[in-house]
Every structure is written in C-alpha cells, then in structure tokens.
Amino acid sequence: MRFVDAAEIRRVLTFPLLVAALEAAHRRPKIEIQDGFLGGENELYFVRHALDRGRFMASKLITSFPENPARAQLPAVQAVCVMFDGANGRPLAVLDGTEITYWRTAADSALGVKLLANPEPTTLLVVGAGEMAPRLVRAHKAVRPSLRRVLIWNRSAENAAKVASLLTQEGIAAETADDLDAATRTADIVTTCTRSHAPLIKGANLKPGTHLDLVGGYTPQTREADDEAARRARVFVDRRETAFAGVGDILGPIASGAIRESDVLGDLHDLAGGTIAGRTSSADITMFKNSGGGHLDLMTCEVVLHEIGQLR
C-alpha cells in the first residue's frame, strides 16, 4: 500500500484534468455516500465514506479546527484519504487528504461554473482570503479563461491584500475590494469561501447573468448568501444528499419560505448528464452550492492514482 503526499498530488494534478474527470464521473451511476460526525463546530471530527460499486471504496478522515490558522499556523481542515480496490477490497493507497480537499473543492466549483456560468465572464469576485481563495481563482480561470479581473474581499484587508499579491505574482490581474456590495454589483462570477454565520452576499446586488458559487458554509448555522439571492436564482447543488443534509445556504431559504425544496433544480449528475437545463438565458442568475461529499474525494483520488501509475 502506497502513501501519496501533497507534493506528489500537486505534481500530477491540473484543474483542466481534474474538472474533466469529475464531469465524466458524474455521467456514471451515482457513487454511494455516507457521513459520520463527532464533536462540534469548533472541534469537529468527521468521516466521509464512498462506494463506487465494483470499482473503488474510499474514506476520508477529517478534522476541523477553525482557530488553527491564527493559533497554530495550521490549516483549519486537515485529512487523510484511504482508497480500496472495489473488486476485492485490497487497500490501494493512503493519500494526503488535506491536499485532496483543496483540489476537489475547487474543481467541484469549477465544474459548476463550466455547466452554469455565462461563457465569457470577465470579472470574478472572491469573498474570503483563506487557503481556498487562490485555488478557486485558478480553477475558475481554467474553465473560464475570459476572466481577466479578480477582486478579493475579506474582513481582514491585510489578508485580502496577501491573496491579491500572490495572484499578481502568478500573472493574474488581482486587486482588493473595500466595498463588498459595490464589488458584488460588478462581478460576473462571485465565489465565497468563508465560515460566516450571517449572509455576506445580498441578492439585490447580483446583476442579471451572475453566477454565484457558495463554497464555505457547511453547517446549518453558516450562511454566505441571503434569502433574496436564492429567490432570484436558478438554484443548483453539487449533490442533493449532502446539500439537504445540513447546509444553511440551502436549508435557510427553504425554512424561511424564500424558496421551496423543489426550487433546488438539480445537482451535478443532472447537469453533467443533461437531464436538467442549467442556464436558460444569459440573464439568468445561477446559484451553485458546493457542499462536498465523499464521492468527490474518491473521484479525485482515482485521478491521482491513475496519474502516478498505481492503477493499471
């Protein structure tokens, strides 16, 4: 059994490769998933299991300590992934799950952009300046290379400036945004990755044609967009089961009556399979909730193992 570290994962993965693989995987039968959670929001341990019958079995073991970046200079979320052969149960590999999480989260949202966003957006607004921010920019640009301006907003202007500087060094035209409402009104794509408990994106500020990508909120208490955003949008999720299991940006507007459960029009299986239309016009506002799931980890680990020659 092999251990695959973060450096090896970074060596073999690219966003074009991974997004294409995720899209193809979402055209196959759904992978079975199950989650288990222990602890609370500030000290959370959870496991995401996935079963791709006859092909692979996988589990990702995850810890979430929101105070880590400030207190211990560690990532807030850390993990390991374990992959098994689905034909005979043989352990195949243990992979750095923290790195897998970065890649599959950004690629999941990029696939949403590919299937839902207008074809020629120019301005991307990133809300949040954590580990995911630059990765989301790179992933979105991989599927929408027309993006030529990136705005970074964060409660800490200093952290926003650090992300903008990093992206500028990569040749990406990035700058900080001081006024979130004003920045929202100019953006063609808005991607959020925060732990906010109060909505940051106001639906009234979304211009026609905007694609809203919500990444950060993963509990019933977290919200990144208000009810008006959901009310105005064509709403999609990456996977129905995880979205309805407990994410505030879906459950909140349903509970308030802003939308009904049936207003969540579909997930990536529906979109990639062509059974549900995504955008119906260039003026549609589309909203995509990235809620994750063990199936995405399994899909990403499969790509890595294939690229390193572990799978024949």
TORKOL-4160 file (C-alpha; in steps of 0.2 Angstrom, whole numbers, padded with zeros to 4 digits, m for minus):
312
<pt num="1" X="0000" Y="0000" Z="0000"/>
<pt num="2" X="0007" Y="0017" Z="m0005"/>
<pt num="3" X="0007" Y="0034" Z="0004"/>
<pt num="4" X="0004" Y="0048" Z="m0008"/>
<pt num="5" X="0010" Y="0065" Z="m0001"/>
<pt num="6" X="0004" Y="0083" Z="m0005"/>
<pt num="7" X="0019" Y="0086" Z="m0016"/>
<pt num="8" X="0016" Y="0071" Z="m0027"/>
<pt num="9" X="m0003" Y="0076" Z="m0029"/>
<pt num="10" X="0002" Y="0093" Z="m0034"/>
<pt num="11" X="0014" Y="0086" Z="m0047"/>
<pt num="12" X="0001" Y="0076" Z="m0056"/>
<pt num="13" X="m0015" Y="0086" Z="m0055"/>
<pt num="14" X="m0021" Y="0101" Z="m0065"/>
<pt num="15" X="m0038" Y="0109" Z="m0065"/>
<pt num="16" X="m0042" Y="0105" Z="m0083"/>
<pt num="17" X="m0038" Y="0087" Z="m0080"/>
<pt num="18" X="m0047" Y="0085" Z="m0064"/>
<pt num="19" X="m0063" Y="0095" Z="m0069"/>
<pt num="20" X="m0064" Y="0084" Z="m0085"/>
<pt num="21" X="m0063" Y="0069" Z="m0074"/>
<pt num="22" X="m0076" Y="0075" Z="m0062"/>
<pt num="23" X="m0088" Y="0079" Z="m0076"/>
<pt num="24" X="m0085" Y="0061" Z="m0084"/>
<pt num="25" X="m0088" Y="0053" Z="m0067"/>
<pt num="26" X="m0104" Y="0062" Z="m0064"/>
<pt num="27" X="m0111" Y="0054" Z="m0080"/>
<pt num="28" X="m0108" Y="0037" Z="m0072"/>
<pt num="29" X="m0120" Y="0029" Z="m0059"/>
<pt num="30" X="m0120" Y="0039" Z="m0043"/>
<pt num="31" X="m0107" Y="0034" Z="m0030"/>
<pt num="32" X="m0115" Y="0029" Z="m0013"/>
<pt num="33" X="m0110" Y="0040" Z="0001"/>
<pt num="34" X="m0112" Y="0041" Z="0020"/>
<pt num="35" X="m0105" Y="0054" Z="0033"/>
<pt num="36" X="m0102" Y="0052" Z="0051"/>
<pt num="37" X="m0099" Y="0067" Z="0063"/>
<pt num="38" X="m0092" Y="0069" Z="0081"/>
<pt num="39" X="m0089" Y="0084" Z="0091"/>
<pt num="40" X="m0095" Y="0102" Z="0087"/>
<pt num="41" X="m0092" Y="0116" Z="0076"/>
<pt num="42" X="m0075" Y="0122" Z="0084"/>
<pt num="43" X="m0068" Y="0104" Z="0086"/>
<pt num="44" X="m0076" Y="0093" Z="0073"/>
<pt num="45" X="m0070" Y="0076" Z="0068"/>
<pt num="46" X="m0080" Y="0068" Z="0053"/>
<pt num="47" X="m0078" Y="0054" Z="0041"/>
<pt num="48" X="m0084" Y="0054" Z="0023"/>
<pt num="49" X="m0087" Y="0037" Z="0015"/>
<pt num="50" X="m0089" Y="0032" Z="m0003"/>
<pt num="51" X="m0093" Y="0016" Z="m0013"/>
<pt num="52" X="m0091" Y="0015" Z="m0031"/>
<pt num="53" X="m0098" Y="m0002" Z="m0033"/>
<pt num="54" X="m0086" Y="m0014" Z="m0042"/>
<pt num="55" X="m0073" Y="m0001" Z="m0044"/>
<pt num="56" X="m0067" Y="0008" Z="m0028"/>
<pt num="57" X="m0071" Y="0011" Z="m0009"/>
<pt num="58" X="m0064" Y="0026" Z="0000"/>
<pt num="59" X="m0065" Y="0035" Z="0016"/>
<pt num="60" X="m0058" Y="0052" Z="0021"/>
<pt num="61" X="m0055" Y="0056" Z="0039"/>
<pt num="62" X="m0056" Y="0074" Z="0043"/>
<pt num="63" X="m0053" Y="0086" Z="0057"/>
<pt num="64" X="m0059" Y="0104" Z="0058"/>
<pt num="65" X="m0052" Y="0117" Z="0070"/>
<pt num="66" X="m0057" Y="0134" Z="0064"/>
<pt num="67" X="m0044" Y="0143" Z="0075"/>
<pt num="68" X="m0029" Y="0134" Z="0068"/>
<pt num="69" X="m0023" Y="0147" Z="0056"/>
<pt num="70" X="m0022" Y="0160" Z="0069"/>
<pt num="71" X="m0017" Y="0150" Z="0084"/>
<pt num="72" X="m0006" Y="0136" Z="0077"/>
<pt num="73" X="m0002" Y="0141" Z="0059"/>
<pt num="74" X="m0010" Y="0125" Z="0053"/>
<pt num="75" X="m0024" Y="0123" Z="0041"/>
<pt num="76" X="m0042" Y="0124" Z="0048"/>
<pt num="77" X="m0046" Y="0107" Z="0039"/>
<pt num="78" X="m0034" Y="0093" Z="0039"/>
<pt num="79" X="m0037" Y="0075" Z="0032"/>
<pt num="80" X="m0031" Y="0058" Z="0026"/>
<pt num="81" X="m0039" Y="0048" Z="0012"/>
<pt num="82" X="m0039" Y="0029" Z="0011"/>
<pt num="83" X="m0043" Y="0020" Z="m0006"/>
<pt num="84" X="m0048" Y="0002" Z="m0008"/>
<pt num="85" X="m0050" Y="m0009" Z="m0023"/>
<pt num="86" X="m0069" Y="m0011" Z="m0025"/>
<pt num="87" X="m0067" Y="m0028" Z="m0034"/>
<pt num="88" X="m0058" Y="m0037" Z="m0020"/>
<pt num="89" X="m0056" Y="m0025" Z="m0005"/>
<pt num="90" X="m0037" Y="m0023" Z="m0006"/>
<pt num="91" X="m0030" Y="m0007" Z="0001"/>
<pt num="92" X="m0023" Y="0003" Z="m0013"/>
<pt num="93" X="m0016" Y="0019" Z="m0005"/>
<pt num="94" X="m0017" Y="0032" Z="0009"/>
<pt num="95" X="m0017" Y="0050" Z="0002"/>
<pt num="96" X="m0014" Y="0067" Z="0009"/>
<pt num="97" X="m0032" Y="0072" Z="0012"/>
<pt num="98" X="m0029" Y="0090" Z="0015"/>
<pt num="99" X="m0022" Y="0092" Z="m0002"/>
<pt num="100" X="m0035" Y="0081" Z="m0010"/>
<pt num="101" X="m0048" Y="0093" Z="m0001"/>
<pt num="102" X="m0041" Y="0108" Z="m0009"/>
<pt num="103" X="m0041" Y="0101" Z="m0027"/>
<pt num="104" X="m0058" Y="0093" Z="m0026"/>
<pt num="105" X="m0067" Y="0108" Z="m0018"/>
<pt num="106" X="m0060" Y="0120" Z="m0031"/>
<pt num="107" X="m0063" Y="0108" Z="m0046"/>
<pt num="108" X="m0081" Y="0104" Z="m0039"/>
<pt num="109" X="m0085" Y="0123" Z="m0040"/>
<pt num="110" X="m0076" Y="0125" Z="m0057"/>
<pt num="111" X="m0087" Y="0111" Z="m0064"/>
<pt num="112" X="m0102" Y="0121" Z="m0058"/>
<pt num="113" X="m0095" Y="0136" Z="m0067"/>
<pt num="114" X="m0092" Y="0126" Z="m0083"/>
<pt num="115" X="m0110" Y="0120" Z="m0083"/>
<pt num="116" X="m0119" Y="0136" Z="m0076"/>
<pt num="117" X="m0109" Y="0152" Z="m0079"/>
<pt num="118" X="m0111" Y="0163" Z="m0095"/>
<pt num="119" X="m0097" Y="0158" Z="m0107"/>
<pt num="120" X="m0087" Y="0175" Z="m0107"/>
<pt num="121" X="m0087" Y="0182" Z="m0090"/>
<pt num="122" X="m0073" Y="0195" Z="m0086"/>
<pt num="123" X="m0074" Y="0199" Z="m0068"/>
<pt num="124" X="m0073" Y="0187" Z="m0053"/>
<pt num="125" X="m0076" Y="0192" Z="m0035"/>
<pt num="126" X="m0068" Y="0181" Z="m0022"/>
<pt num="127" X="m0076" Y="0183" Z="m0004"/>
<pt num="128" X="m0064" Y="0176" Z="0009"/>
<pt num="129" X="m0045" Y="0175" Z="0009"/>
<pt num="130" X="m0041" Y="0158" Z="0016"/>
<pt num="131" X="m0032" Y="0143" Z="0009"/>
<pt num="132" X="m0045" Y="0140" Z="m0004"/>
<pt num="133" X="m0046" Y="0158" Z="m0012"/>
<pt num="134" X="m0031" Y="0157" Z="m0024"/>
<pt num="135" X="m0036" Y="0139" Z="m0028"/>
<pt num="136" X="m0054" Y="0144" Z="m0033"/>
<pt num="137" X="m0047" Y="0158" Z="m0044"/>
<pt num="138" X="m0035" Y="0146" Z="m0053"/>
<pt num="139" X="m0049" Y="0133" Z="m0055"/>
<pt num="140" X="m0062" Y="0146" Z="m0062"/>
<pt num="141" X="m0049" Y="0153" Z="m0074"/>
<pt num="142" X="m0046" Y="0135" Z="m0080"/>
<pt num="143" X="m0064" Y="0134" Z="m0086"/>
<pt num="144" X="m0067" Y="0152" Z="m0090"/>
<pt num="145" X="m0051" Y="0159" Z="m0097"/>
<pt num="146" X="m0060" Y="0175" Z="m0102"/>
<pt num="147" X="m0059" Y="0181" Z="m0083"/>
<pt num="148" X="m0047" Y="0195" Z="m0083"/>
<pt num="149" X="m0050" Y="0204" Z="m0067"/>
<pt num="150" X="m0051" Y="0197" Z="m0050"/>
<pt num="151" X="m0057" Y="0206" Z="m0034"/>
<pt num="152" X="m0053" Y="0199" Z="m0017"/>
<pt num="153" X="m0064" Y="0204" Z="m0002"/>
<pt num="154" X="m0061" Y="0199" Z="0016"/>
<pt num="155" X="m0065" Y="0206" Z="0033"/>
<pt num="156" X="m0046" Y="0207" Z="0035"/>
<pt num="157" X="m0040" Y="0219" Z="0022"/>
<pt num="158" X="m0022" Y="0213" Z="0025"/>
<pt num="159" X="m0027" Y="0195" Z="0021"/>
<pt num="160" X="m0036" Y="0201" Z="0005"/>
<pt num="161" X="m0020" Y="0210" Z="0000"/>
<pt num="162" X="m0009" Y="0195" Z="0003"/>
<pt num="163" X="m0020" Y="0184" Z="m0009"/>
<pt num="164" X="m0021" Y="0198" Z="m0022"/>
<pt num="165" X="m0002" Y="0199" Z="m0021"/>
<pt num="166" X="0001" Y="0180" Z="m0023"/>
<pt num="167" X="m0011" Y="0180" Z="m0038"/>
<pt num="168" X="m0002" Y="0195" Z="m0046"/>
<pt num="169" X="0014" Y="0186" Z="m0045"/>
<pt num="170" X="0006" Y="0172" Z="m0055"/>
<pt num="171" X="0002" Y="0185" Z="m0068"/>
<pt num="172" X="m0017" Y="0186" Z="m0063"/>
<pt num="173" X="m0024" Y="0204" Z="m0063"/>
<pt num="174" X="m0030" Y="0204" Z="m0045"/>
<pt num="175" X="m0034" Y="0218" Z="m0033"/>
<pt num="176" X="m0043" Y="0220" Z="m0016"/>
<pt num="177" X="m0061" Y="0226" Z="m0015"/>
<pt num="178" X="m0065" Y="0238" Z="0000"/>
<pt num="179" X="m0084" Y="0238" Z="m0003"/>
<pt num="180" X="m0092" Y="0221" Z="m0004"/>
<pt num="181" X="m0109" Y="0227" Z="m0010"/>
<pt num="182" X="m0101" Y="0238" Z="m0024"/>
<pt num="183" X="m0089" Y="0223" Z="m0029"/>
<pt num="184" X="m0104" Y="0211" Z="m0030"/>
<pt num="185" X="m0113" Y="0223" Z="m0042"/>
<pt num="186" X="m0099" Y="0222" Z="m0054"/>
<pt num="187" X="m0095" Y="0204" Z="m0054"/>
<pt num="188" X="m0100" Y="0191" Z="m0067"/>
<pt num="189" X="m0095" Y="0177" Z="m0055"/>
<pt num="190" X="m0095" Y="0178" Z="m0036"/>
<pt num="191" X="m0086" Y="0164" Z="m0026"/>
<pt num="192" X="m0087" Y="0163" Z="m0007"/>
<pt num="193" X="m0077" Y="0153" Z="0005"/>
<pt num="194" X="m0080" Y="0159" Z="0022"/>
<pt num="195" X="m0087" Y="0152" Z="0039"/>
<pt num="196" X="m0099" Y="0166" Z="0040"/>
<pt num="197" X="m0115" Y="0164" Z="0051"/>
<pt num="198" X="m0123" Y="0180" Z="0043"/>
<pt num="199" X="m0126" Y="0181" Z="0024"/>
<pt num="200" X="m0112" Y="0191" Z="0016"/>
<pt num="201" X="m0119" Y="0192" Z="m0002"/>
<pt num="202" X="m0135" Y="0201" Z="m0005"/>
<pt num="203" X="m0146" Y="0195" Z="m0018"/>
<pt num="204" X="m0152" Y="0213" Z="m0023"/>
<pt num="205" X="m0134" Y="0216" Z="m0028"/>
<pt num="206" X="m0132" Y="0202" Z="m0041"/>
<pt num="207" X="m0134" Y="0209" Z="m0058"/>
<pt num="208" X="m0143" Y="0198" Z="m0072"/>
<pt num="209" X="m0132" Y="0184" Z="m0078"/>
<pt num="210" X="m0121" Y="0182" Z="m0062"/>
<pt num="211" X="m0116" Y="0165" Z="m0057"/>
<pt num="212" X="m0115" Y="0163" Z="m0038"/>
<pt num="213" X="m0103" Y="0149" Z="m0031"/>
<pt num="214" X="m0105" Y="0146" Z="m0012"/>
<pt num="215" X="m0091" Y="0135" Z="m0005"/>
<pt num="216" X="m0088" Y="0139" Z="0013"/>
<pt num="217" X="m0104" Y="0136" Z="0023"/>
<pt num="218" X="m0105" Y="0118" Z="0028"/>
<pt num="219" X="m0117" Y="0118" Z="0044"/>
<pt num="220" X="m0135" Y="0123" Z="0046"/>
<pt num="221" X="m0129" Y="0139" Z="0055"/>
<pt num="222" X="m0117" Y="0145" Z="0041"/>
<pt num="223" X="m0124" Y="0157" Z="0028"/>
<pt num="224" X="m0114" Y="0166" Z="0014"/>
<pt num="225" X="m0129" Y="0172" Z="0004"/>
<pt num="226" X="m0146" Y="0179" Z="0009"/>
<pt num="227" X="m0163" Y="0173" Z="0005"/>
<pt num="228" X="m0165" Y="0186" Z="m0009"/>
<pt num="229" X="m0150" Y="0178" Z="m0018"/>
<pt num="230" X="m0159" Y="0161" Z="m0018"/>
<pt num="231" X="m0176" Y="0168" Z="m0023"/>
<pt num="232" X="m0168" Y="0177" Z="m0038"/>
<pt num="233" X="m0158" Y="0162" Z="m0044"/>
<pt num="234" X="m0159" Y="0146" Z="m0053"/>
<pt num="235" X="m0153" Y="0135" Z="m0038"/>
<pt num="236" X="m0142" Y="0120" Z="m0041"/>
<pt num="237" X="m0131" Y="0110" Z="m0029"/>
<pt num="238" X="m0116" Y="0098" Z="m0032"/>
<pt num="239" X="m0125" Y="0083" Z="m0023"/>
<pt num="240" X="m0143" Y="0083" Z="m0017"/>
<pt num="241" X="m0139" Y="0071" Z="m0002"/>
<pt num="242" X="m0126" Y="0082" Z="0005"/>
<pt num="243" X="m0134" Y="0099" Z="0002"/>
<pt num="244" X="m0150" Y="0094" Z="0011"/>
<pt num="245" X="m0141" Y="0085" Z="0025"/>
<pt num="246" X="m0137" Y="0101" Z="0033"/>
<pt num="247" X="m0130" Y="0117" Z="0024"/>
<pt num="248" X="m0138" Y="0134" Z="0029"/>
<pt num="249" X="m0137" Y="0141" Z="0011"/>
<pt num="250" X="m0150" Y="0128" Z="0006"/>
<pt num="251" X="m0159" Y="0124" Z="0022"/>
<pt num="252" X="m0161" Y="0143" Z="0027"/>
<pt num="253" X="m0170" Y="0150" Z="0012"/>
<pt num="254" X="m0182" Y="0134" Z="0012"/>
<pt num="255" X="m0186" Y="0136" Z="0031"/>
<pt num="256" X="m0190" Y="0155" Z="0028"/>
<pt num="257" X="m0201" Y="0151" Z="0013"/>
<pt num="258" X="m0190" Y="0161" Z="0001"/>
<pt num="259" X="m0189" Y="0145" Z="m0009"/>
<pt num="260" X="m0196" Y="0128" Z="m0009"/>
<pt num="261" X="m0186" Y="0111" Z="m0009"/>
<pt num="262" X="m0192" Y="0109" Z="m0027"/>
<pt num="263" X="m0184" Y="0126" Z="m0032"/>
<pt num="264" X="m0167" Y="0117" Z="m0030"/>
<pt num="265" X="m0167" Y="0111" Z="m0048"/>
<pt num="266" X="m0154" Y="0098" Z="m0049"/>
<pt num="267" X="m0136" Y="0093" Z="m0045"/>
<pt num="268" X="m0120" Y="0089" Z="m0055"/>
<pt num="269" X="m0127" Y="0072" Z="m0060"/>
<pt num="270" X="m0142" Y="0080" Z="m0068"/>
<pt num="271" X="m0132" Y="0094" Z="m0076"/>
<pt num="272" X="m0117" Y="0083" Z="m0082"/>
<pt num="273" X="m0130" Y="0070" Z="m0088"/>
<pt num="274" X="m0140" Y="0083" Z="m0097"/>
<pt num="275" X="m0157" Y="0078" Z="m0089"/>
<pt num="276" X="m0159" Y="0096" Z="m0082"/>
<pt num="277" X="m0156" Y="0113" Z="m0091"/>
<pt num="278" X="m0144" Y="0124" Z="m0081"/>
<pt num="279" X="m0144" Y="0142" Z="m0088"/>
<pt num="280" X="m0159" Y="0145" Z="m0099"/>
<pt num="281" X="m0153" Y="0163" Z="m0104"/>
<pt num="282" X="m0139" Y="0175" Z="m0102"/>
<pt num="283" X="m0149" Y="0185" Z="m0090"/>
<pt num="284" X="m0152" Y="0170" Z="m0078"/>
<pt num="285" X="m0144" Y="0172" Z="m0061"/>
<pt num="286" X="m0137" Y="0155" Z="m0056"/>
<pt num="287" X="m0133" Y="0149" Z="m0038"/>
<pt num="288" X="m0122" Y="0133" Z="m0035"/>
<pt num="289" X="m0120" Y="0126" Z="m0018"/>
<pt num="290" X="m0103" Y="0117" Z="m0016"/>
<pt num="291" X="m0107" Y="0105" Z="m0001"/>
<pt num="292" X="m0095" Y="0092" Z="m0005"/>
<pt num="293" X="m0096" Y="0073" Z="m0001"/>
<pt num="294" X="m0085" Y="0058" Z="m0001"/>
<pt num="295" X="m0089" Y="0054" Z="m0019"/>
<pt num="296" X="m0078" Y="0069" Z="m0024"/>
<pt num="297" X="m0064" Y="0063" Z="m0014"/>
<pt num="298" X="m0065" Y="0046" Z="m0022"/>
<pt num="299" X="m0066" Y="0053" Z="m0039"/>
<pt num="300" X="m0050" Y="0064" Z="m0036"/>
<pt num="301" X="m0040" Y="0050" Z="m0028"/>
<pt num="302" X="m0044" Y="0039" Z="m0043"/>
<pt num="303" X="m0037" Y="0053" Z="m0054"/>
<pt num="304" X="m0021" Y="0054" Z="m0044"/>
<pt num="305" X="m0018" Y="0035" Z="m0043"/>
<pt num="306" X="m0020" Y="0034" Z="m0061"/>
<pt num="307" X="m0008" Y="0048" Z="m0065"/>
<pt num="308" X="0005" Y="0041" Z="m0054"/>
<pt num="309" X="0003" Y="0023" Z="m0062"/>
<pt num="310" X="m0004" Y="0015" Z="m0047"/>
<pt num="311" X="m0019" Y="0009" Z="m0057"/>
<pt num="312" X="m0017" Y="m0002" Z="m0072"/>
